[in-house]
Amino acid sequence: MDAKVLRRQKIRYRIRKSVSGTPEKPRLSVFRSNTDIYVQLIDDVNGKTLVSASTKDKDIKAQAGTKSDKAKLVGAAAARKAVELGVTKIVFDRSGYLYHGRVKSVADGAREGGLQF
């Protein structure tokens, strides 16, 4: 593994020590690849994924715009699905990425969608 990946893994493990999801307050986990972004709402107590959304979803893939614009749509889609399940409070897990750019766009979209964190 290269130095960048190892650095992110170390940060990720440090974040995960303190951030954990419960059924009432699940963890919003973000994964960012070069082309796409994926989010999941995870209940760590039961080890279940409650909601997932990504830029590969048909309705988001059809939209035009930058990767940051699409990331905001992913956050909003995850928030909409979570609110349907009755979840409004979450903890945000940036997975070792800087809170900047696409990761920040996901968070902004989720907040606008009605999630609190």
C-alpha positions in Angstrom: 0.0 0.0 0.0 1.2 3.5 -0.7 1.7 6.2 2.0 -1.6 8.0 1.1 -3.7 4.9 1.7 -1.9 4.0 4.9 -2.4 7.6 6.2 -6.1 7.5 5.5 -6.4 4.0 7.2 -4.8 5.3 10.3 -7.0 8.3 10.4 -10.0 6.1 9.7 -9.3 3.8 12.6 -8.7 6.7 15.0 -12.2 8.1 14.0 -13.9 4.7 14.4 -12.6 4.4 17.9 -14.9 7.2 19.0 -17.7 7.1 16.3 -20.3 4.3 16.5 -23.8 4.0 15.3 -26.9 2.8 17.2 -30.4 2.0 16.0 -31.6 5.5 17.2 -28.5 7.4 16.0 -26.8 5.5 13.1 -23.5 6.3 11.5 -23.4 7.9 8.1 -20.3 6.4 6.5 -18.8 7.9 3.3 -16.6 6.1 0.8 -15.1 8.2 -2.0 -13.6 6.7 -5.2 -12.1 8.7 -8.0 -15.4 8.7 -10.0 -18.2 7.9 -7.5 -19.2 8.5 -3.9 -21.1 6.0 -1.7 -22.9 6.6 1.7 -24.4 4.2 4.1 -26.4 4.6 7.3 -25.1 1.9 9.6 -26.4 0.5 12.9 -23.1 -0.9 14.4 -24.9 -2.5 17.4 -26.7 -5.0 15.1 -24.3 -4.8 12.2 -26.9 -3.7 9.7 -26.9 -1.2 6.9 -30.2 0.7 7.2 -29.9 3.0 4.1 -27.5 3.3 1.2 -27.1 5.7 -1.7 -24.5 6.4 -4.3 -23.8 8.2 -7.5 -24.5 5.0 -9.3 -28.2 5.2 -8.5 -30.2 5.7 -11.7 -31.8 9.0 -10.7 -28.5 10.6 -9.6 -26.5 9.2 -12.5 -28.9 10.8 -14.9 -28.2 14.3 -13.5 -25.7 16.6 -15.1 -23.1 18.4 -13.0 -19.8 18.1 -11.2 -18.8 15.3 -8.8 -19.5 17.7 -5.9 -23.0 18.5 -7.2 -23.7 14.8 -7.5 -22.3 14.2 -4.0 -24.8 16.7 -2.6 -27.6 14.8 -4.3 -26.3 11.5 -2.8 -26.4 13.1 0.7 -30.0 14.4 0.1 -31.1 10.9 -1.2 -29.7 9.2 1.9 -31.4 11.7 4.1 -34.7 11.3 2.3 -34.5 7.5 2.8 -33.5 7.8 6.4 -36.4 10.2 7.2 -38.8 7.7 5.7 -37.4 5.2 8.2 -37.9 7.7 11.0 -34.2 8.5 11.6 -33.3 12.2 12.0 -30.2 12.1 14.2 -27.0 10.6 12.9 -23.2 10.6 13.5 -21.0 11.5 10.6 -18.1 9.2 9.7 -15.8 10.8 7.1 -13.7 7.6 6.8 -10.4 9.3 7.0 -11.1 11.8 4.2 -10.7 15.5 4.8 -14.0 17.3 5.6 -13.7 19.2 2.3 -15.0 19.0 -1.3 -17.2 16.0 -2.0 -17.3 14.8 1.6 -18.5 18.2 2.7 -21.1 18.2 -0.1 -22.5 14.9 1.1 -22.8 16.3 4.6 -24.5 19.5 3.3 -27.0 17.5 1.2 -27.8 15.3 4.2 -28.4 18.3 6.5 -30.7 19.9 3.9 -32.5 16.6 3.6 -33.4 16.9 7.3 -30.7 14.9 9.1 -29.0 16.4 12.3 -25.4 15.8 13.2 
